[in-house]
């Protein structure tokens, strides 16, 4: 009798364990899979919203800025004129370009700098600063990569990641670089701009 009681006790304990542990394990496994799936779906949704916010607020705005300010409209003469005329000896025009570039940067909070290279005068505007490239070499602060690429190749537009040295600190920038006029070969481009 004692042995039968032990067998029944052992069998009941085994049944209780099997009936609670196996369903609990299956339940926890399914719960974990469902939770991971929900987290992945939420992450994908957040990344999609972040991408859309970047596209709408930054990327489209950066491209729109170049279309708006670097087209041959009367209001854009300050930035357009140096593409076809040498202004390296005209201090007032140089200051006007520098001031307009500073205003452009201040008007778009996501832009660190608006740089323009005018091939006709050999001028590289790095924001409000200007470098007379025909007179002397100057520290372009990491901008050499886009300048060399667009001067030596027939590139028209490109997004580039670059490391720029500004005030003794290295910064990582993603830049929109475009030739002017838009469809031109390297030897016929009047200049290039980056922001």
C-alpha positions as CSV (number, residue, x, y, z in Angstrom):
1,X,0.0,0.0,0.0
2,X,2.8,2.3,0.9
3,X,4.4,1.6,-2.4
4,X,1.2,2.3,-4.4
5,X,0.8,5.6,-2.5
6,X,4.3,6.6,-3.4
7,X,3.6,5.7,-7.1
8,X,0.4,7.7,-7.1
9,X,2.1,10.7,-5.4
10,X,5.0,10.5,-7.9
11,X,2.6,10.2,-10.8
12,X,0.5,13.1,-9.6
13,X,3.6,15.3,-9.1
14,X,4.8,14.3,-12.6
15,X,1.3,15.1,-14.1
16,X,1.2,18.5,-12.3
17,X,4.6,19.4,-13.5
18,X,3.9,18.3,-17.1
19,X,0.5,20.1,-17.1
20,X,1.9,23.3,-15.8
21,X,5.5,23.5,-17.1
22,X,4.9,22.5,-20.7
23,X,1.9,24.9,-21.3
24,X,3.7,27.6,-19.4
25,X,6.8,27.1,-21.5
26,X,4.8,27.1,-24.7
27,X,2.9,30.2,-23.6
28,X,6.1,32.1,-22.6
29,X,7.7,31.1,-25.9
30,X,4.7,32.4,-27.9
31,X,4.6,35.5,-25.8
32,X,8.3,36.2,-26.4
33,X,7.9,35.8,-30.1
34,X,4.9,38.0,-30.3
35,X,6.6,40.7,-28.2
36,X,9.7,40.6,-30.4
37,X,7.5,40.9,-33.5
38,X,5.7,43.9,-32.0
39,X,9.0,45.6,-31.0
40,X,10.4,45.0,-34.5
41,X,7.2,46.5,-36.0
42,X,7.4,49.5,-33.7
43,X,11.1,50.0,-34.6
44,X,10.4,49.8,-38.3
45,X,7.6,52.4,-37.9
46,X,9.9,54.7,-35.9
47,X,12.6,54.4,-38.5
48,X,10.2,55.1,-41.3
49,X,8.8,58.2,-39.6
50,X,12.3,59.4,-38.9
51,X,13.3,58.9,-42.5
52,X,10.2,60.7,-43.7
53,X,10.9,63.6,-41.3
54,X,14.4,63.8,-42.7
55,X,13.2,63.6,-46.3
56,X,10.5,66.2,-45.8
57,X,12.3,68.7,-43.5
58,X,15.9,68.4,-44.5
59,X,16.6,66.7,-47.8
60,X,13.9,68.2,-49.8
61,X,14.5,71.6,-48.2
62,X,18.3,71.4,-49.0
63,X,17.5,70.6,-52.7
64,X,14.8,73.3,-52.8
65,X,17.3,75.8,-51.4
66,X,19.7,75.3,-54.3
67,X,16.9,75.5,-56.8
68,X,15.6,78.7,-55.2
69,X,18.9,80.6,-54.7
70,X,21.1,79.3,-57.5
71,X,18.9,79.9,-60.5
72,X,19.1,82.8,-62.8
73,X,16.5,85.0,-61.3
74,X,17.0,88.7,-60.7
75,X,16.9,88.3,-57.0
76,X,19.8,85.8,-57.1
77,X,22.3,88.0,-59.0
78,X,24.6,88.3,-56.0
79,X,25.3,84.5,-56.0
80,X,24.9,83.9,-59.8
81,X,27.0,86.8,-61.2
82,X,30.4,85.4,-60.0
83,X,29.8,82.2,-61.9
84,X,30.4,84.1,-65.2
85,X,32.4,87.1,-64.1
86,X,35.7,87.4,-62.2
87,X,34.9,89.3,-58.9
88,X,38.3,88.5,-57.2
89,X,39.2,92.2,-57.4
90,X,35.7,93.5,-56.4
91,X,35.6,93.7,-52.6
92,X,32.0,94.9,-52.5
93,X,30.8,91.9,-54.5
94,X,32.9,89.5,-52.4
95,X,31.4,91.0,-49.2
96,X,27.8,90.8,-50.7
97,X,28.3,87.1,-51.6
98,X,29.7,86.3,-48.1
99,X,26.8,88.1,-46.5
100,X,24.2,86.3,-48.6
101,X,25.8,82.9,-47.8
102,X,25.8,83.8,-44.1
103,X,22.1,84.8,-44.4
104,X,21.3,81.5,-46.2
105,X,23.0,79.5,-43.4
106,X,21.1,81.4,-40.8
107,X,17.8,80.8,-42.6
108,X,18.1,77.0,-42.5
109,X,18.8,75.6,-39.0
110,X,20.0,72.3,-40.3
111,X,22.7,73.7,-42.5
112,X,26.2,74.1,-41.0
113,X,27.7,75.9,-44.0
114,X,27.0,76.9,-47.6
115,X,30.1,76.7,-49.7
116,X,30.5,77.9,-53.3
117,X,33.4,77.6,-55.7
118,X,33.5,80.2,-58.5
119,X,35.9,78.8,-61.1
120,X,36.0,82.1,-63.1
121,X,37.6,84.1,-60.3
122,X,39.2,81.1,-58.5
123,X,37.2,81.9,-55.3
124,X,36.1,79.4,-52.8
125,X,33.6,80.7,-50.3
126,X,33.4,78.6,-47.2
127,X,30.4,80.2,-45.6
128,X,31.2,83.8,-45.1
129,X,35.0,83.2,-45.5
130,X,36.7,83.4,-48.9
131,X,39.8,81.8,-50.3
132,X,41.6,83.2,-53.3
133,X,42.7,79.9,-54.8
134,X,44.5,81.5,-57.8
135,X,46.7,83.7,-55.5
136,X,47.6,81.2,-52.8
137,X,46.7,77.8,-51.5
138,X,44.5,77.8,-48.5
139,X,43.2,75.4,-45.9
140,X,39.8,74.3,-47.1
141,X,39.2,72.5,-43.9
142,X,38.3,69.1,-45.5
143,X,36.4,70.5,-48.4
144,X,39.1,69.4,-50.9
145,X,37.3,66.1,-51.5
146,X,34.2,67.6,-53.1
147,X,36.1,70.4,-54.8
148,X,38.5,68.0,-56.4
149,X,35.8,65.5,-57.4
150,X,33.6,68.1,-59.0
151,X,36.5,69.8,-60.7
152,X,38.0,66.7,-62.2
153,X,34.9,64.6,-63.1
154,X,31.6,65.2,-64.8
155,X,29.7,64.8,-61.6
156,X,26.5,66.9,-61.4
157,X,25.1,66.1,-58.0
158,X,26.1,64.0,-55.1
159,X,25.5,63.4,-51.4
160,X,28.9,63.1,-49.7
161,X,30.0,62.4,-46.2
162,X,33.0,64.4,-45.2
163,X,35.1,65.3,-42.2
164,X,35.5,69.0,-42.0
165,X,37.9,70.8,-39.6
166,X,36.2,73.9,-38.1
167,X,37.9,75.9,-35.4
168,X,40.3,73.1,-34.4
169,X,37.5,70.5,-34.1
170,X,36.7,67.7,-36.6
171,X,33.0,67.5,-37.6
172,X,31.2,64.9,-39.7
173,X,29.0,66.5,-42.3
174,X,26.6,65.0,-44.9
175,X,26.8,67.4,-47.8
176,X,24.7,68.0,-50.9
177,X,27.1,69.0,-53.7
178,X,26.0,70.2,-57.1
179,X,27.7,71.7,-60.2
180,X,26.6,74.9,-61.8
181,X,25.2,74.9,-64.4
182,X,23.5,71.6,-63.4
183,X,24.2,69.7,-66.6
184,X,27.8,70.5,-67.5
185,X,31.1,68.7,-67.9
186,X,34.0,69.3,-65.6
187,X,35.7,71.7,-67.9
188,X,32.5,73.6,-68.7
189,X,31.2,73.9,-65.1
190,X,31.2,77.5,-63.9
191,X,31.5,76.3,-60.3
192,X,30.1,74.1,-57.6
193,X,28.2,74.6,-54.3
194,X,27.9,72.5,-51.2
195,X,25.7,72.7,-48.2
